[in-house]
Amino acid sequence: MSASFVVVALSLRVAFVSLVCLSAGGALSVLTWWFWKTAMPEPPALARLEIMSDRRYEESSARERELLMGEADEVMPVSVRNTVPRKVAPASRPRVAPVVDRRREAPREVPAEVPVTRKPIDPLLK
């Protein structure tokens, strides 16, 4: 009789622990759902920064970047948008400055036989 009592007590303990774990998981799920519903969304003014941080923006050409920024303008409210059209600057060409001849005197001739002294770094290697 005592063996069956121990088995019943252990099974009730396992059932209780599993019920506690399931209820804790359900509570965390409800808390997560509530948090996502009540969290404050990002302001639309940050749409440009979000697009600029995207890898697709970094790897795109100048024309594609303008199109992506147009998508950001569609999201932003009228009060935040820049209503003045942006002037597109022409692509800058690299400016190459003329190279100044820096050699002012003829190079000196090096003597043919220059004694090379090689000393070991470690004094014990003599």
N, CA, C and O of each residue as an XYZ file, in Angstrom:
504
protein
N       0.794     -1.184      0.000
C       0.000      0.000      0.000
C       0.852      1.270      0.000
O       0.489      2.268     -0.622
N       1.948      1.226      0.678
C       2.796      2.407      0.752
C       3.510      2.668     -0.578
O       3.791      3.824     -0.894
N       3.811      1.635     -1.364
C       4.478      1.819     -2.660
C       3.560      2.522     -3.641
O       3.999      3.377     -4.410
N       2.280      2.159     -3.613
C       1.344      2.811     -4.539
C       1.103      4.262     -4.127
O       0.857      5.119     -4.977
N       1.173      4.538     -2.813
C       1.016      5.905     -2.335
C       2.170      6.780     -2.813
O       1.958      7.932     -3.192
N       3.397      6.241     -2.798
C       4.580      6.978     -3.251
C       4.478      7.272     -4.746
O       4.824      8.368     -5.187
N       4.010      6.311     -5.517
C       3.872      6.502     -6.966
C       2.847      7.589     -7.257
O       3.056      8.431     -8.130
N       1.740      7.569     -6.524
C       0.691      8.576     -6.721
C       1.198      9.952     -6.319
O       0.918     10.944     -6.992
N       1.954     10.011     -5.207
C       2.481     11.297     -4.748
C       3.479     11.863     -5.751
O       3.472     13.064     -6.023
N       4.341     11.005     -6.304
C       5.305     11.474     -7.292
C       4.617     11.921     -8.580
O       5.012     12.922     -9.179
N       3.604     11.195     -9.003
C       2.913     11.590    -10.233
C       2.161     12.904    -10.038
O       2.076     13.715    -10.959
N       1.607     13.116     -8.824
C       0.950     14.397     -8.555
C       1.959     15.545     -8.523
O       1.661     16.655     -8.964
N       3.160     15.267     -7.997
C       4.206     16.283     -7.953
C       4.657     16.647     -9.371
O       4.836     17.824     -9.683
N       4.840     15.647    -10.221
C       5.230     15.898    -11.616
C       4.132     16.669    -12.341
O       4.420     17.582    -13.114
N       2.883     16.306    -12.096
C       1.769     17.005    -12.722
C       1.701     18.453    -12.252
O       1.416     19.348    -13.048
N       1.960     18.695    -10.961
C       1.935     20.053    -10.439
C       3.055     20.903    -11.039
O       2.819     22.045    -11.434
N       4.277     20.355    -11.110
C       5.414     21.096    -11.674
C       5.167     21.399    -13.157
O       5.472     22.495    -13.626
N       4.613     20.422    -13.894
C       4.348     20.674    -15.309
C       3.253     21.714    -15.472
O       3.308     22.517    -16.403
N       2.255     21.722    -14.589
C       1.202     22.733    -14.642
C       1.765     24.122    -14.359
O       1.372     25.097    -15.000
N       2.689     24.212    -13.397
C       3.320     25.497    -13.079
C       4.138     25.991    -14.279
O       4.086     27.173    -14.617
N       4.891     25.093    -14.922
C       5.705     25.494    -16.082
C       4.823     25.942    -17.245
O       5.131     26.931    -17.910
N       3.743     25.230    -17.491
C       2.839     25.615    -18.571
C       2.165     26.958    -18.299
O       2.008     27.773    -19.209
N       1.772     27.185    -17.062
C       1.132     28.468    -16.741
C       2.138     29.623    -16.816
O       1.785     30.726    -17.234
N       3.393     29.372    -16.411
C       4.415     30.414    -16.531
C       4.678     30.733    -18.003
O       4.831     31.902    -18.356
N       4.733     29.722    -18.865
C       4.915     29.952    -20.294
C       3.752     30.710    -20.901
O       3.954     31.597    -21.730
N       2.532     30.371    -20.495
C       1.359     31.104    -20.978
C       1.372     32.550    -20.527
O       1.030     33.451    -21.293
N       1.771     32.774    -19.266
C       1.840     34.146    -18.752
C       2.884     34.958    -19.500
O       2.655     36.128    -19.805
N       4.028     34.352    -19.800
C       5.054     35.063    -20.563
C       4.584     35.356    -21.981
O       4.908     36.406    -22.535
N       3.831     34.448    -22.571
C       3.292     34.686    -23.909
C       2.314     35.855    -23.899
O       2.357     36.707    -24.787
N       1.442     35.899    -22.910
C       0.490     37.006    -22.809
C       1.219     38.315    -22.547
O       0.857     39.346    -23.113
N       2.237     38.289    -21.702
C       3.017     39.491    -21.413
C       3.732     39.986    -22.670
O       3.781     41.189    -22.924
N       4.275     39.076    -23.442
C       4.944     39.460    -24.680
C       3.958     40.066    -25.663
O       4.248     41.087    -26.287
N       2.801     39.448    -25.805
C       1.780     39.982    -26.706
C       1.363     41.375    -26.248
O       1.239     42.269    -27.085
N       1.145     41.590    -24.977
C       0.759     42.903    -24.450
C       1.849     43.935    -24.708
O       1.559     45.071    -25.084
N       3.117     43.532    -24.502
C       4.224     44.460    -24.707
C       4.295     44.916    -26.161
O       4.458     46.107    -26.426
N       4.175     43.985    -27.101
C       4.256     44.340    -28.518
C       3.090     45.215    -28.944
O       3.252     46.074    -29.811
N       1.925     45.018    -28.357
C       0.762     45.832    -28.713
C       0.849     47.240    -28.140
O       0.389     48.194    -28.768
N       1.429     47.380    -26.963
C       1.448     48.690    -26.317
C       2.752     49.445    -26.524
O       2.846     50.609    -26.135
N       3.741     48.833    -27.113
C       5.023     49.519    -27.313
C       4.828     50.678    -28.284
O       4.046     50.591    -29.231
N       5.544     51.746    -28.034
C       5.416     52.931    -28.876
C       6.132     52.696    -30.197
O       7.303     52.318    -30.199
N       5.465     52.908    -31.307
C       6.129     52.719    -32.600
C       7.135     53.833    -32.864
O       7.075     54.899    -32.250
N       8.042     53.579    -33.768
C       9.029     54.594    -34.126
C       8.337     55.747    -34.841
O       7.393     55.529    -35.601
N       8.792     56.953    -34.608
C       8.195     58.072    -35.333
C       8.538     57.974    -36.823
O       9.623     57.516    -37.178
N       7.633     58.396    -37.682
C       7.886     58.300    -39.114
C       9.065     59.141    -39.581
O       9.600     58.905    -40.665
N       9.477     60.120    -38.778
C      10.612     60.951    -39.175
C      11.908     60.153    -39.223
O      12.875     60.585    -39.852
N      11.942     58.992    -38.567
C      13.150     58.168    -38.573
C      13.185     57.187    -39.742
O      14.079     56.343    -39.809
N      12.238     57.285    -40.651
C      12.179     56.347    -41.770
C      13.424     56.434    -42.633
O      13.931     55.412    -43.093
N      13.922     57.641    -42.859
C      15.135     57.806    -43.674
C      16.333     57.105    -43.037
O      17.109     56.445    -43.729
N      16.482     57.245    -41.736
C      17.615     56.612    -41.060
C      17.516     55.100    -41.120
O      18.529     54.413    -41.258
N      16.310     54.579    -41.017
C      16.134     53.133    -41.088
C      16.494     52.616    -42.478
O      17.116     51.561    -42.606
N      16.112     53.344    -43.508
C      16.450     52.932    -44.877
C      17.946     53.070    -45.110
O      18.542     52.217    -45.768
N      18.564     54.117    -44.590
C      20.000     54.329    -44.803
C      20.850     53.295    -44.078
O      21.999     53.072    -44.458
N      20.312     52.665    -43.049
C      21.078     51.652    -42.331
C      20.952     50.279    -42.969
O      21.591     49.329    -42.519
N      20.148     50.163    -43.995
C      19.922     48.885    -44.651
C      21.069     48.565    -45.599
O      21.650     49.472    -46.195
N      21.396     47.300    -45.744
C      22.473     46.869    -46.631
C      22.140     47.171    -48.094
O      23.025     47.497    -48.885
N      20.859     47.061    -48.444
C      20.439     47.330    -49.817
C      20.749     48.773    -50.201
O      21.106     49.040    -51.349
N      20.620     49.704    -49.262
C      20.926     51.107    -49.525
C      22.422     51.307    -49.729
O      22.836     52.052    -50.617
N      23.230     50.648    -48.913
C      24.680     50.809    -48.992
C      25.240     50.290    -50.308
O      26.206     50.847    -50.830
N      24.643     49.226    -50.852
C      25.165     48.610    -52.066
C      24.529     49.169    -53.333
O      24.870     48.721    -54.428
N      23.619     50.131    -53.222
C      22.906     50.618    -54.391
C      23.612     51.823    -55.008
O      24.483     52.438    -54.392
N      23.215     52.145    -56.241
C      23.780     53.304    -56.938
C      23.072     54.567    -56.458
O      22.152     54.510    -55.643
N      23.518     55.703    -56.978
C      22.946     56.974    -56.547
C      21.472     57.075    -56.947
O      20.657     57.583    -56.177
N      21.129     56.601    -58.130
C      19.732     56.654    -58.591
C      18.833     55.762    -57.726
O      17.722     56.158    -57.373
N      19.307     54.570    -57.390
C      18.530     53.667    -56.544
C      18.367     54.242    -55.135
O      17.337     54.045    -54.490
N      19.390     54.951    -54.668
C      19.284     55.574    -53.344
C      18.204     56.653    -53.337
O      17.464     56.790    -52.362
N      18.115     57.419    -54.429
C      17.068     58.427    -54.518
C      15.687     57.777    -54.488
O      14.768     58.289    -53.850
N      15.546     56.649    -55.179
C      14.266     55.945    -55.168
C      13.929     55.420    -53.778
O      12.774     55.466    -53.355
N      14.934     54.923    -53.074
C      14.699     54.428    -51.712
C      14.309     55.567    -50.775
O      13.469     55.387    -49.894
N      14.915     56.738    -50.963
C      14.546     57.878    -50.134
C      13.133     58.344    -50.457
O      12.445     58.887    -49.592
N      12.695     58.133    -51.700
C      11.312     58.447    -52.055
C      10.332     57.579    -51.305
O       9.245     58.029    -50.943
N      10.713     56.323    -51.066
C       9.870     55.443    -50.265
C       9.747     55.964    -48.837
O       8.693     55.831    -48.215
N      10.808     56.551    -48.322
C      10.764     57.104    -46.964
C       9.847     58.312    -46.929
O       9.169     58.541    -45.927
N       9.812     59.095    -48.006
C       8.942     60.260    -48.038
C       7.473     59.874    -48.031
O       6.636     60.623    -47.529
N       7.152     58.698    -48.590
C       5.761     58.251    -48.596
C       5.279     57.906    -47.193
O       4.089     58.030    -46.900
N       6.176     57.482    -46.338
C       5.806     57.066    -44.982
C       5.672     58.268    -44.060
O       4.828     58.276    -43.164
N       6.497     59.276    -44.275
C       6.528     60.409    -43.363
C       5.283     61.279    -43.524
O       4.766     61.418    -44.633
N       4.801     61.862    -42.437
C       3.673     62.781    -42.550
C       4.091     64.068    -43.249
O       5.278     64.385    -43.331
N       3.107     64.802    -43.749
C       3.387     66.011    -44.524
C       4.099     67.046    -43.680
O       4.920     67.797    -44.208
N       3.816     67.115    -42.387
C       4.434     68.120    -41.531
C       5.929     67.889    -41.355
O       6.656     68.825    -41.022
N       6.401     66.674    -41.571
C       7.815     66.359    -41.382
C       8.572     66.387    -42.702
O       9.783     66.606    -42.719
N       7.866     66.167    -43.808
C       8.530     66.078    -45.108
C       9.196     67.376    -45.494
O       8.772     68.458    -45.087
N      10.227     67.256    -46.272
C      10.883     68.409    -46.858
C      10.166     68.694    -48.170
O      10.306     67.941    -49.133
N       9.402     69.775    -48.211
C       8.601     70.046    -49.401
C       9.423     70.665    -50.514
O       9.003     70.654    -51.671
N      10.582     71.203    -50.186
C      11.442     71.783    -51.214
C      12.213     70.648    -51.876
O      12.871     69.867    -51.190
N      12.140     70.549    -53.201
C      12.872     69.454    -53.847
C      14.377     69.619    -53.659
O      14.918     70.723    -53.717
N      15.019     68.503    -53.436
C      16.466     68.532    -53.242
C      17.170     68.684    -54.575
O      16.762     68.100    -55.579
N      18.224     69.467    -54.573
C      19.033     69.600    -55.781
C      20.028     68.454    -55.805
O      20.751     68.208    -54.840
N      20.045     67.773    -56.914
C      20.959     66.654    -57.047
C      22.283     67.202    -57.554
O      22.364     67.780    -58.638
N      23.301     67.011    -56.759
C      24.625     67.491    -57.141
C      25.209     66.572    -58.206
O      25.050     65.354    -58.131
N      25.881     67.147    -59.193
C      26.510     66.283    -60.196
C      27.613     65.459    -59.546
O      28.196     65.851    -58.535
N      27.876     64.338    -60.136
C      28.916     63.461    -59.596
C      30.251     64.189    -59.641
O      30.645     64.727    -60.676
N      30.926     64.199    -58.530
C      32.197     64.915    -58.477
C      33.298     64.098    -59.144
O      33.391     62.880    -58.989
N      34.113     64.810    -59.879
C      35.256     64.158    -60.521
C      36.471     64.353    -59.627
O      36.629     65.415    -59.025
N      37.303     63.378    -59.534
C      38.493     63.563    -58.692
C      39.419     64.603    -59.302
O      39.709     64.582    -60.498
N      39.861     65.486    -58.473
C      40.773     66.523    -58.949
C      42.201     66.044    -58.746
O      42.587     65.605    -57.663
N      42.959     66.140    -59.801
C      44.339     65.697    -59.743
C      45.218     66.936    -59.823
O      45.228     67.658    -60.820
N      45.944     67.155    -58.756
C      46.838     68.309    -58.726
C      48.107     67.976    -59.508
O      48.544     66.826    -59.526
N      48.693     68.978    -60.151
C      49.941     68.709    -60.867
C      51.034     68.301    -59.888
O      51.144     68.842    -58.788
N      51.816     67.357    -60.307
C      52.895     66.855    -59.459
C      54.097     67.765    -59.624
O      54.588     67.993    -60.729
N      54.550     68.269    -58.508
C      55.710     69.147    -58.528
C      56.958     68.286    -58.517
O      57.048     67.321    -57.759
N      57.929     68.639    -59.368
C      59.180     67.894    -59.399
C      59.943     68.211    -58.118
O      60.399     69.338    -57.926
N      60.080     67.236    -57.258
C      60.685     67.479    -55.954
C      62.188     67.254    -55.946
O      62.857     67.600    -54.972
N      62.714     66.697    -56.982
C      64.153     66.470    -57.028
C      64.833     67.773    -57.418
O      64.605     68.309    -58.503
N      65.657     68.265    -56.535
C      66.298     69.549    -56.799
C      67.773     69.401    -57.121
O      68.352     70.255    -57.791
N      68.363     68.361    -56.667
C      69.783     68.166    -56.968
C      69.992     66.723    -57.397
O      69.181     65.842    -57.111
N      71.066     66.515    -58.069
C      71.363     65.176    -58.562
C      71.677     64.265    -57.378
O      72.262     64.706    -56.388
N      71.292     63.005    -57.479
C      71.595     62.090    -56.372
C      73.096     61.884    -56.229
O      73.835     61.833    -57.212
N      73.517     61.770    -54.990
C      74.937     61.555    -54.737
C      75.286     60.110    -55.032
O      74.473     59.202    -54.854
N      76.482     59.925    -55.474
C      76.924     58.563    -55.766
C      77.339     57.879    -54.466
O      78.008     58.470    -53.619
N      76.932     56.644    -54.331
C      77.254     55.863    -53.148
C      78.586     55.171    -53.413
O      78.789     54.623    -54.495
N      79.496     55.189    -52.440
C      80.766     54.480    -52.648
C      80.519     52.998    -52.915
O      79.607     52.397    -52.348
N      81.332     52.427    -53.774
C      81.131     51.041    -54.185
C      81.296     50.075    -53.020
O      80.504     49.142    -52.888
N      82.269     50.264    -52.201
C      82.537     49.357    -51.086
C      82.136     50.018    -49.769
O      82.847     50.872    -49.239
N      81.030     49.620    -49.279
C      80.582     50.095    -47.978
C      80.696     48.920    -47.023
O      80.057     47.888    -47.229
N      81.493     49.065    -45.993
C      81.628     47.943    -45.071
C      80.319     47.719    -44.303
O      79.727     48.642    -43.744
N      79.908     46.479    -44.305
C      78.680     46.107    -43.600
C      79.088     45.391    -42.319
O      79.775     44.370    -42.341
N      78.653     45.945    -41.234
C      78.956     45.303    -39.951
C      77.669     44.704    -39.423
O      76.670     45.389    -39.203
N      77.733     43.412    -39.230
C      76.561     42.722    -38.697
C      76.915     42.193    -37.319
O      77.766     41.318    -37.162
N      76.261     42.732    -36.363
C      76.486     42.290    -34.996
C      75.266     41.493    -34.564
O      74.137     41.871    -34.877
N      75.479     40.398    -33.853
C      74.315     39.647    -33.365
C      73.568     40.446    -32.323
O      74.158     41.223    -31.572
N      72.286     40.249    -32.285
C      71.453     40.956    -31.316
C      71.726     40.417    -29.915
O      71.820     41.183    -28.956
N      71.849     39.113    -29.805
C      72.090     38.490    -28.521
C      73.583     38.417    -28.283
O      74.283     37.839    -29.115
N      74.120     38.968    -27.196
C      75.571     38.926    -26.963
C      76.092     37.514    -26.725
O      77.299     37.295    -26.831
N      75.249     36.564    -26.414
C      75.708     35.197    -26.200
C      75.922     34.434    -27.510
O      76.451     33.322    -27.492
N      75.523     35.008    -28.634
C      75.659     34.331    -29.922
C      76.976     34.665    -30.625
O      77.101     34.368    -31.814
N      77.942     35.250    -29.972
C      79.207     35.614    -30.590
C      80.000     34.437    -31.026
O      81.095     34.596    -31.566
